[in-house]
Amino acid sequence: MKKIVYLIFGLIIIGNGISYNCVYAQQKMSKKERIIASQIPESVLSAISTEELLDRCLEYPYLSDIFFAQNIPLMFPHIVIEFNGLTEFFTKRPDAANVLLNKFKNLDVNNAENKSTDAEKGLFAFKFYYLSLFLAQDDILKQFKGSEKSILQELLKKYEGMINYNRFHNDMVYDRIAMSFIGYSLARNLNATGFKRFEALKNSNDKIKKILEQFNIQILGSELFSKIIDLTKDYIQQK
């Protein structure tokens, strides 16, 4: 799976431009010019549903910049600012959290089986990375304040589905990167609950603080990830 990551990046940058009816991928344009060309026209932005807006956000070519970041929480707000679709979604749509969670719920990990190539499977898996990251954002957490359990349950369900898919198909479609994004989102949502056992782990483990503040796809080890999974299960069961 890791062998095709850079190929997938290329497909995202080249392919997603088509969704915006742009031909800039075939032109000699700077990144800044491509970002400008990717913006959603204001007349369209104000008229489309939040569901369609989310789909357009997931197609934004430069979302993949997060994979090159040493600090995703620091970098992601800049990506949001540079694309008006993301700005609209996170800051102006009061139903963003519910739409996002419904999108995440309806995305079946087993649908990777229907993809014919490794690249297509990889692109499908990327949706889980992005949606998990979106579910960890402050604007979303504020909308779900007091109802974090629903997010935690769905994140845990997706994690278990990914593990089962990999085992059943003997195919690492959902690899360490996928687990890292799930783990980060779980940690952010657990942190928002004020769960005492998570607070205790955070206060005794500097790595947890680092994950919350400086997360990147290399930082979350298997031992710490397992602790986050266990605490998520404990939180869900106690409510």
TAJOPE-V69204 format. One record per residue. RES is the residue in one letter. PHI is phi in whole degrees, -180 to 180 (none if undefined). D_FIRST is the distance of its C-alpha to the first C-alpha in Angstrom with 2 decimals. Layout:
res	phi	d_first
RES	PHI	D_FIRST
RES	PHI	D_FIRST
This chain:
res	phi	d_first
M	none	0.00
K	-65	3.79
K	-65	5.39
I	-106	5.79
V	-58	7.01
Y	-69	10.41
L	-63	10.65
I	-64	10.25
F	-54	12.87
G	-63	15.00
L	-65	14.96
I	-66	16.00
I	-66	18.76
I	-83	20.00
G	-73	19.56
N	-69	20.79
G	-60	24.00
I	-62	25.07
S	-64	25.39
Y	-98	28.05
N	57	29.81
C	-108	29.30
V	-118	29.06
Y	-66	28.44
A	-67	25.06
Q	-99	27.20
Q	-110	29.79
K	-90	30.27
M	-122	30.25
S	-73	29.64
K	-60	27.19
K	-59	30.29
E	-66	31.49
R	-68	28.21
I	-62	28.34
I	-62	31.95
A	-67	31.15
S	-83	28.57
Q	-62	31.24
I	-82	32.45
P	-54	36.18
E	-57	38.37
S	-65	40.11
V	-79	36.87
L	-58	35.52
S	-79	38.62
A	-101	38.71
I	-78	35.26
S	-70	34.42
T	-66	32.18
E	-63	29.74
E	-69	29.52
L	-61	29.42
L	-61	26.35
D	-59	24.59
R	-68	25.62
C	-64	24.44
L	-68	20.90
E	-91	21.09
Y	-60	22.38
P	-58	20.50
Y	-93	20.88
L	-58	19.44
S	-65	16.32
D	-60	18.71
I	-62	18.13
F	-73	14.87
F	-105	17.22
A	-89	19.91
Q	-82	21.26
N	-141	23.14
I	-64	21.71
P	-60	24.96
L	-78	26.94
M	-82	24.98
F	-59	24.33
P	-58	28.08
H	-70	28.31
I	-66	25.70
V	-60	27.77
I	-67	30.92
E	-77	29.77
F	-121	28.92
N	-65	31.85
G	-66	29.84
L	-66	28.20
T	-60	31.61
E	-61	33.27
F	-64	30.83
F	-80	30.95
T	-112	34.59
K	-126	36.58
R	-107	35.34
P	-68	36.91
D	-100	34.83
A	-58	31.46
A	-63	30.55
N	-66	31.46
V	-64	29.72
L	-64	26.51
L	-65	26.67
N	-63	27.48
K	-62	24.52
F	-65	22.24
K	-61	24.11
N	-81	23.88
L	-88	20.13
D	-92	19.05
V	-59	15.65
N	-73	16.35
N	-69	16.57
A	-61	12.85
E	-62	14.23
N	-82	16.37
K	-87	13.85
S	-87	14.08
T	-126	11.09
D	-62	7.32
A	-63	8.71
E	-66	11.19
K	-64	9.17
G	-64	7.46
L	-63	11.10
F	-66	12.42
A	-63	10.59
F	-59	12.00
K	-60	15.38
F	-70	15.21
Y	-60	14.54
Y	-65	17.50
L	-65	19.73
S	-62	19.36
L	-64	20.35
F	-59	23.18
L	-69	24.46
A	-99	24.93
Q	-81	27.20
D	-56	30.89
D	-63	32.17
I	-76	30.32
L	-61	31.32
K	-65	34.90
Q	-68	34.95
F	-99	33.74
K	-53	36.12
G	89	37.37
S	-126	34.86
E	-62	31.72
K	-56	31.54
S	-64	30.28
I	-69	27.26
L	-61	26.59
Q	-61	26.89
E	-73	24.38
L	-62	21.79
L	-64	22.33
K	-62	22.13
K	-67	18.75
Y	-58	17.46
E	-65	18.98
G	-66	17.67
M	-65	14.01
I	-60	14.80
N	-65	16.66
Y	-63	14.12
N	-59	11.51
R	-69	14.53
F	-68	16.14
H	-95	13.43
N	51	11.88
D	-145	8.42
M	-84	6.34
V	-64	6.29
Y	-103	8.46
D	-100	7.52
R	-59	10.13
I	-64	10.32
A	-60	11.35
M	-66	13.71
S	-64	15.11
F	-69	16.21
I	-61	17.65
G	-62	19.40
Y	-63	20.81
S	-66	22.19
L	-61	23.67
A	-62	25.31
R	-64	26.75
N	-74	28.15
L	-62	29.55
N	-61	31.14
A	-69	32.77
T	-77	34.38
G	75	36.24
F	-54	35.36
K	-62	37.42
R	-68	35.06
F	-71	32.29
E	-60	34.93
A	-64	35.91
L	-64	32.38
K	-62	32.09
N	-74	35.47
S	-106	34.72
N	-136	31.20
D	-65	30.66
K	-66	26.86
I	-64	27.25
K	-60	29.42
K	-67	26.97
I	-61	24.12
L	-67	26.57
E	-103	27.80
Q	-136	25.18
F	-60	21.76
N	-143	18.59
I	-70	15.02
Q	-99	15.90
I	-85	19.18
L	-94	18.70
G	-80	18.77
S	-66	18.48
E	-65	22.29
L	-69	23.09
F	-61	20.56
S	-62	22.31
K	-65	25.62
I	-65	24.71
I	-62	23.68
D	-62	26.99
L	-68	29.02
T	-63	27.62
K	-63	28.73
D	-63	32.06
Y	-64	32.67
I	-63	32.02
Q	-72	34.27
Q	-79	37.10
K	-94	37.57
